[in-house]
Amino acid sequence: MSEQLDAVVVGAGLAGLRAAEELVAGGASVAVLEARMRVGGRTVLGDVGGVSYDLGAQWTGPGQERVASLIARLGLRTHKQHTAGRKVLEVAGKVSTYKRAIPSLSPVHLVELERTIRRVDALTAALDPDDPFSGPKAAAQDAQTVESYKHTILSAKVKGLVDAMVRVVFGSEASELSLLYFLYYLRLGGGLMRLVESDGGAQQDLVVGGMPQLSEGMAAGLGEVVRLGTPVTGLAQDTDGVTVRYRGPRGGARTLRARRAVVALAPALAGRIDYEPLLPSARDQLTARMPMGATMKCIARYERPFWREAGFSGEVVCDGLPITVVFDDCSPDGRSFALLGFAVGRGARALGALPVDERQRAVTECFARWFGDEARQCIAYADLDWSQERWTRGCPTGVLQPGGFGIAGRALREPVGRIHWAGTETARVWTGFMEGALESGERAAAEVLAAL
């Protein structure tokens, strides 16, 4: 006889664990089924020459109150992203440096950049975050790509900056992204500049010891509710509940019964579960039209922070390939020194096709172009291609393609019978970020508790 529960949560990332916490607090009997042998989803630590580094999501910032509250509850400490010093900009093959938030451009290009930011901000502000499809231009914007919108930008350098921003925020090329979804995403995160900046923005703060501690702390509090190594293969609904089919840690098919289910996965992964009866057309279209972005995180460790010594902050923005942005990734205790590079979009796909020694060479050659020959002499290197993670298949977020938002966007959060949806892609604030993941878990749990 199958185990009987009030709710089952599929996925032990931040969204699923937060949903479970809320359900347990509401008196529900719950199981969290996680395919991996770890919790944390898109947060993970990796070993770089004997030192642990975040190889997944690692930043938070002002306005992400749920994350801040969780950090405080777990007794964790934060530190600021290092930004002191000259920043590097490479656009159209030309390298320059600057010190302020706005890159150093000629007056003509600077005016065009400021004009573009104002226009994007105006379009973003005009969008209703609760009903993004209601605007008079919504259908046209959804049919348009961000690439086609770039034709309104006169400066090739500013177009290059837009490419870099889209790649790092979405793990996508501008040609792959619905303009309407792009604006919606910015709206939920507080605007363009808030998403891309460090000081005062989404990349301001890090957790000492790494972001996976957030999920590990929640999982520890939930105890035996969380079951690892249990990939869900099917969800079958009937008038009384949901039959959950899954594989156990040692193999073999198993089932349990629950009155409700929360699927806390990105739509692309949620679509790989077998549903009975079949999902509605809009939800099925969503899973087909929202692939994961392409992101590789590449970390090179060094004997000393030579870039700081030369007056650089370690920050780079580049419109070329394979590395789009770079950050200083030194430990806050001053014992380990590293540069972190993101290969995203086409850059991630190209870099991921290479063997690891060639990847290291390609990444450190980029670092050397910006910071000097010492960058080639790293003492350790590691990277993580998220497209090769079986239970993620990409980062940082799912990306709605042109036309997809209007067709399937309403299905992001709409329950299907007894099945509810969580995950940062379904968030009503800070979608794509850890804050959004937590919010989505709270919303899904509230739906389930109201229905029980």
Residue pairs with C-beta under 8 A, 6 or more apart in sequence:
2 243
2 255
2 256
2 257
3 31
3 256
3 257
4 256
4 257
4 258
5 29
5 30
5 31
5 256
5 257
5 258
5 259
6 23
6 28
6 29
6 30
6 258
6 259
6 260
6 448
6 452
7 23
7 28
7 29
7 30
7 31
7 258
7 259
7 260
7 261
7 262
7 448
7 452
8 30
8 31
8 32
8 33
8 242
8 244
8 256
8 258
8 260
8 261
8 262
9 16
9 19
9 20
9 23
9 30
9 31
9 32
9 33
9 261
9 262
9 264
9 422
10 16
10 33
10 232
10 235
10 244
10 261
10 262
10 263
10 264
10 265
10 270
10 273
11 32
11 33
11 34
11 35
11 41
11 263
11 264
11 265
11 422
11 423
12 32
12 33
12 34
12 36
12 39
12 40
12 41
12 215
12 219
12 226
12 228
13 39
13 40
13 41
13 42
13 43
13 215
13 264
13 423
13 437
14 40
14 41
14 43
14 214
14 215
14 218
14 424
14 434
14 437
14 438
14 441
15 41
15 264
15 422
15 423
15 424
15 437
15 438
15 440
15 441
15 444
16 32
16 34
16 41
16 262
16 264
16 422
16 441
17 32
17 39
17 215
17 218
17 219
17 222
17 226
17 441
18 66
18 218
18 437
18 438
18 440
18 441
18 442
18 445
19 262
19 264
19 422
19 440
19 441
19 442
19 444
19 445
19 448
20 30
20 32
20 218
20 222
20 225
20 226
20 441
20 445
21 218
21 221
21 222
21 441
21 445
22 441
22 442
22 445
22 446
22 449
23 30
23 262
23 445
23 448
23 449
24 30
24 222
24 225
26 445
26 449
28 448
28 449
28 452
30 225
31 225
31 227
31 256
31 258
32 222
32 225
32 226
32 227
33 227
33 230
33 231
33 232
33 244
33 246
34 226
34 227
34 228
34 229
34 230
35 229
35 230
35 231
35 232
35 390
35 391
36 228
36 229
36 391
37 228
37 229
37 249
38 44
38 212
38 228
39 212
39 215
39 216
39 218
39 219
39 226
39 228
40 56
40 211
40 212
40 214
40 215
40 216
41 56
41 215
41 392
41 437
42 56
42 57
42 386
42 392
42 395
42 396
43 54
43 56
43 57
43 58
43 210
43 211
43 212
43 214
43 215
43 434
44 54
44 55
44 56
44 212
44 384
45 52
45 53
45 54
45 55
45 210
45 212
46 52
46 53
46 54
46 55
46 299
46 382
46 384
47 382
48 299
48 301
48 338
48 380
48 381
48 382
49 301
49 379
49 380
49 381
49 382
50 380
51 301
51 331
51 336
51 380
52 209
52 210
53 210
53 299
53 329
53 338
53 340
53 382
54 206
54 210
54 211
54 212
54 297
55 297
55 299
55 382
55 383
55 384
56 211
56 212
56 297
56 384
56 386
56 395
57 211
57 395
57 396
57 433
57 434
58 206
58 207
58 210
58 211
59 81
59 202
59 203
59 204
59 205
59 206
60 67
60 68
60 71
60 78
60 202
60 204
60 205
60 206
60 207
60 433
60 434
60 435
61 194
61 200
61 201
61 202
61 203
61 204
61 205
62 200
62 201
62 204
63 190
63 194
63 430
63 435
64 202
64 430
64 433
64 434
64 435
65 435
66 435
66 438
66 439
66 442
67 214
67 434
67 435
67 438
70 214
70 217
70 218
70 438
71 78
71 207
71 214
73 217
74 213
74 214
74 217
76 207
76 208
76 209
76 213
76 214
76 217
77 207
77 208
77 209
78 205
78 206
78 207
78 208
79 205
79 206
79 208
79 332
80 204
80 205
80 206
81 198
81 203
81 204
81 205
81 206
81 327
81 328
82 308
82 313
82 314
82 327
82 328
82 330
83 198
83 199
83 313
83 315
83 328
84 313
85 99
85 307
85 308
85 311
85 312
85 313
85 314
86 97
86 98
86 99
86 311
86 312
86 313
87 97
87 98
87 99
87 103
87 312
87 313
87 315
87 316
87 317
88 95
88 96
88 97
88 312
88 315
88 316
88 317
88 318
88 326
88 370
88 371
89 95
89 96
89 97
89 98
89 103
89 104
89 316
89 317
89 318
90 96
90 316
90 317
90 318
90 319
90 320
90 369
90 370
91 103
91 157
91 160
91 161
91 318
91 319
92 156
92 157
92 160
92 319
93 320
95 369
95 370
96 103
96 104
97 104
97 312
98 104
101 193
101 197
101 199
102 110
102 113
102 114
103 113
103 161
103 317
105 113
105 157
108 155
109 155
109 157
109 158
112 153
112 154
112 155
112 158
113 155
113 158
113 161
116 153
116 158
116 162
117 192
117 193
119 152
120 183
120 186
120 192
121 191
121 192
123 141
123 183
124 183
124 186
124 187
124 191
124 192
125 187
126 135
127 135
127 180
127 183
127 184
127 187
128 134
128 135
129 184
129 187
129 188
129 428
130 428
132 138
132 180
132 183
132 184
132 187
132 405
132 409
133 139
133 142
133 180
133 405
133 406
133 409
133 410
135 141
138 180
138 406
139 406
141 178
141 179
141 180
141 183
142 178
142 179
142 180
142 181
142 402
142 403
142 404
142 405
142 406
143 402
143 403
143 406
144 178
144 179
144 180
144 402
145 174
145 175
145 176
145 177
145 178
145 179
145 402
146 162
146 166
146 174
146 175
146 177
146 178
146 179
146 182
147 173
147 174
147 175
147 177
148 179
149 174
149 179
150 159
150 162
150 163
150 174
153 159
153 162
160 319
161 317
161 319
162 174
163 173
163 174
163 319
164 317
164 318
164 319
164 324
164 325
165 192
165 196
166 172
166 173
166 174
166 177
166 182
166 345
167 173
167 324
167 344
167 345
167 346
167 347
168 196
168 324
168 325
168 342
168 344
169 185
169 195
169 196
169 396
169 432
170 177
170 182
170 185
170 293
170 345
170 396
170 397
170 399
170 432
171 292
171 293
171 294
171 295
171 344
171 345
171 348
171 394
171 395
171 396
171 397
171 399
172 293
172 294
172 344
172 345
172 399
173 345
173 346
176 345
176 399
176 401
177 399
177 400
177 401
177 402
178 400
178 401
178 402
178 403
178 404
178 405
179 402
180 405
180 406
181 399
181 400
181 404
181 405
181 409
184 405
184 431
185 431
185 432
186 192
186 195
188 427
188 428
188 429
188 430
188 431
188 436
189 195
189 202
189 429
189 430
189 431
189 432
189 433
190 430
193 201
194 200
194 201
194 202
195 201
195 202
196 202
196 203
197 203
197 204
198 204
198 315
198 327
202 433
203 327
206 332
207 213
207 214
208 332
211 434
214 434
219 226
228 249
229 248
229 249
230 246
230 247
230 248
230 249
230 254
231 246
231 247
231 391
232 244
232 245
232 246
232 273
233 245
233 246
233 247
233 253
233 273
233 274
234 243
234 244
234 245
234 273
234 274
234 275
234 276
235 242
235 243
235 244
235 245
235 261
235 263
235 273
235 274
235 275
235 276
235 419
236 242
236 243
236 245
236 275
236 276
237 275
237 276
237 277
237 417
237 418
237 419
240 259
241 257
241 258
241 259
241 260
241 418
242 257
242 258
242 259
242 260
242 261
242 418
242 419
243 255
243 256
243 257
244 255
244 256
244 257
244 258
244 261
245 253
245 254
245 255
245 274
246 253
246 254
246 255
246 256
247 253
247 254
248 254
259 418
259 452
260 418
260 419
260 420
260 448
260 451
260 452
261 418
261 419
261 420
262 419
262 420
262 421
262 422
262 441
262 444
262 445
262 448
263 270
263 273
263 419
263 420
263 421
263 422
263 423
264 422
264 423
264 440
264 441
264 444
265 423
266 290
266 292
266 392
266 397
266 398
266 423
266 424
266 425
267 286
267 287
267 290
267 398
267 412
267 423
267 425
268 287
268 290
268 291
268 292
268 393
268 394
268 398
269 391
269 392
269 393
270 287
270 421
270 423
271 284
271 286
271 287
271 288
275 416
275 419
278 284
279 287
279 416
280 411
280 416
282 407
282 408
282 410
282 411
282 414
283 408
283 411
283 414
283 416
285 404
285 407
285 408
285 411
286 404
286 408
286 409
286 411
286 412
289 400
289 401
289 403
289 404
289 407
289 408
290 398
290 399
290 400
290 401
290 404
290 408
290 425
291 394
291 398
291 399
291 401
292 386
292 387
292 392
292 393
292 394
292 395
292 397
292 398
292 399
293 344
293 345
293 394
293 395
293 396
293 397
293 398
293 399
294 344
294 345
294 346
294 348
294 349
294 352
294 386
294 387
294 394
295 342
295 343
295 344
295 348
295 386
295 387
295 394
295 395
295 396
296 342
296 343
296 344
296 347
296 348
296 351
296 352
296 383
296 384
296 385
296 386
297 340
297 341
297 342
297 383
297 384
297 386
298 323
298 340
298 341
298 342
298 343
298 351
298 359
298 363
298 381
298 382
298 383
299 329
299 338
299 339
299 340
299 341
299 381
299 382
299 383
300 338
300 339
300 341
300 360
300 363
300 364
300 367
300 375
300 378
300 380
300 381
301 336
301 337
301 338
301 378
301 379
301 380
301 381
302 337
302 338
302 339
302 374
302 375
302 377
302 378
302 379
303 337
303 379
304 337
305 314
305 328
305 330
305 337
306 371
306 372
306 374
306 375
307 313
307 314
307 328
307 339
307 371
307 372
307 375
308 314
308 328
308 330
310 371
310 372
312 370
312 371
313 328
314 326
314 327
314 328
314 329
314 330
314 339
314 371
315 325
315 326
315 327
315 328
316 323
316 325
316 326
316 341
316 370
317 324
317 325
318 324
318 325
318 326
318 366
321 343
321 346
321 347
321 350
322 343
322 347
322 348
322 350
322 351
322 362
322 363
322 366
323 341
323 342
323 343
323 347
323 363
323 366
323 367
324 342
324 343
324 344
324 345
324 347
325 341
325 342
325 344
326 339
326 340
326 341
326 342
326 366
326 367
326 370
327 339
327 340
328 338
328 339
328 340
329 338
329 339
329 340
330 336
330 337
330 338
331 337
339 367
339 371
339 375
341 363
341 366
341 367
343 350
343 351
343 352
343 363
348 385
348 387
349 387
351 359
351 362
351 363
351 383
351 385
352 359
352 385
352 387
352 388
354 362
356 381
356 383
359 383
360 378
360 381
360 383
363 381
363 383
364 375
364 376
364 378
364 381
365 376
367 375
367 376
368 374
368 375
368 376
386 392
386 393
386 394
386 395
387 393
387 394
396 432
397 424
397 425
397 431
397 432
398 425
400 408
400 409
412 421
412 425
412 426
413 421
413 426
413 428
413 443
414 421
415 421
415 447
418 451
420 444
420 447
420 448
421 440
421 444
422 437
422 440
422 441
422 443
422 444
423 437
423 440
424 430
424 431
424 432
424 433
424 434
424 436
424 437
424 440
425 431
425 432
426 440
426 443
426 444
427 433
427 435
427 436
427 437
427 439
427 440
428 436
428 439
428 440
428 443
429 435
429 436
429 439
430 436
430 439
